[in-house]
Structure formats: C-alpha cells, structure tokens
Amino acid sequence: MPGRNFADISFREGVILANLNPTEEQQRTTAVELLGRDPRTPFTVKTFCPDGSPQVLLADPVFKEDGIWKPFPAFLWLVCPRLKALVANLEQQGQVREYSQRLKLDEAFRENFMNGQKEVAELRVSLAQKIYPGELPEHIREILAETTVAGSRDFNGVKCLHSHLAQELAFHNNPIGATVLTQIKNCSEKDHCGTMRARRSEP
C-alpha cells in the first residue's frame, strides 16, 4: 500500500506556524520527533504512512543561515522509523555498493535513474528560485542542478539508500528506491509508524 497522499502540509517559520490548526501542529511535532532534531530549514510533509504519520519530508533546497544563503541538495528526508530501520539493514548488507555497480553495468536502469535525477534537480532549482530573493546565485544553482538526490556529485555513487527511497515515495521516479521498496515493502496500517520511535525509547 503506498503512503497516503494527504494535502502537503508546509511548515514555515513566521508564515504558517502561527496559524496551524491542532492537526497540523501535531503533524509538525511528530515530523520533528521522527526526524530526531529540529530542522535547519522549513519543510513540507510530502507523504504519509497509512497510519497518518509523516513518512517523507521535503525541505527547502536553499536556506539562510547566519546571513548567508546556502544550497541544500539532500532535500528529501525519510522519517518513517520502520522504513529507516529496514533500509539501514540493507545498507549494512552492502547494497549501496551493489546498486552502484548496477548503475555502471545496467544501461536501462542507469537511464531511468538519470531521468529521475534530472527531474529532481529541476525541481530543486525551481523551488530555490521561488524561495531566494532575486536571481539565484550561480554557485547555488550549480550544486542544486548537478548533484543527486543524496547530494552527491558522483552519479555512479549511490551514497544513501534512504534518500533514493524517499524520492521514490515522493515522486515515483527513482528505480533504486523502487527496487528497495519491493524488498522491504511499504508500510501498512498495522505498523503504527508514528509511535515506533517512542516505543523504542521506552525502558
């Protein structure tokens, strides 16, 4: 079962946070708890697990810190505890290396992958242009346009399966993420993903 596609909920300091309804405020609180830290950038809950808890977050691809605008290419965050744990197991089994090899050897797989990365890059640049006040600086545009969803300049290096799965869940255009999803299966209503992190931290 795919993640539930509620209307995207965006959380932006000084714009929406002051006017959140109780449901939106709970979604933000849960998203931050699942992320495990207070994010440096505004974000949108892009997809939800079937139990209604945040699954993938989409962060702003540019943000201002200490008066300086910075690019943020790894802008898709997988926050579902179940999926994160299962993907971590795959990484420990050496599947990052296996997918990197497949990109080098499987021409059709690589072509599909590159098409998805191009779409993500175009989205990042488009979002950044809407956020940045004025013309987007060339060094920021270059980083957003010429890196993978995981923020790597090496398109043969997979780097992080979590990012590729997040892209597949959010946009359905990442063959690495799609293959990972067939291995671990998407969440179901019985998984109660939003409470898994709390349960794991209990004594």
Secondary structure, DSSP 8 states (H G I E B T S, - for coil): ---B----EEE-TTTTGGG--HHHHHHHHHHHHHHTS--SS-EEEEEE-TTS-EEEEEE-SEEEETTEEEE----EEE--HHHHHHHHHHHHTTHHHHHHHHHHH-HHHHHHHHHHHHHHHHHHHHHHHHHSSSS--HHHHHHHHSS-TTS-S-TT----HHHHHHHHHHHS--HHHHHHHHHH----GGG-GGGHHHHHH--
